[in-house]
């Protein structure tokens, strides 16, 4: 398994006052901590969801590890203390379920749409998918194993441009956020990211170009409680919140509902 020690960004969401329960009828009376490992593309949406969950559960602190799903799965399987795993691909949830500690309460909670991203000045004149296979185009992708990197390669194969497009790859990045950073900085003419990654922070510097439906690959995101969690009941309540009230937040950030 590749890149088991990929560094991730830890974000601690501190308790933001007292609230009621999460709708389940159960409130937490003592200080409790929940650790969630989630795909990098979920950073903004899950940060908001975590804050909302804390406010509805008195005494609860949610901490996130955001990173590439393959790296997060590797960390969990090596014993990292994680309560909930949210992956951008069923493949890496399968790895934790079948080769690691196992999971419970697994469910799909969102879908996401890959798209081409280019700098606003679009120096290579990219108008569509086939332009990524033109000679001289500098393309950045997430590395193989990272869900958006695998989806990109599958899209190229579906369009019959895999060899030419992959020959233009100048950088393989550790996660989708790094792809966005490379394109935004002008280090590449284009890349493949999710539509949700063109956030307000980067929208002024990046143009999004849709990929035709007949060759695109829609990403499905599963979430589950990691077996062995010391906060299994609280972890399941977080999963229930994501697939319940948290759906509106995900939609607000551009995710599609689960099929």
Buried (B, 14 or more C-beta within 10 A) or exposed (E): EEBBEBEBEEBEBEBEEEBEEBEBEEBBEEEBBBBBBBBBBBBBBBBBBBBBBBBBBBBBBBBBBBBBBBBBBBBBBEEBEBBBBBBBBBBBBBBBBEEBBBBBBBEBBBBBBBBBBBBEEBEBEBEEBEBBBBEEBBBBBBBEBBBBBBBBBBBBBBBEBBEBBBEBBEBBBBBBBBBBBBBBEEBBBBBBBBBBBBBEEBEEBBBBBEBEEEBBBEBBBBBBBBBBBEBBEBBBBBBBBBBBBBBEBBEEBBBBEBE
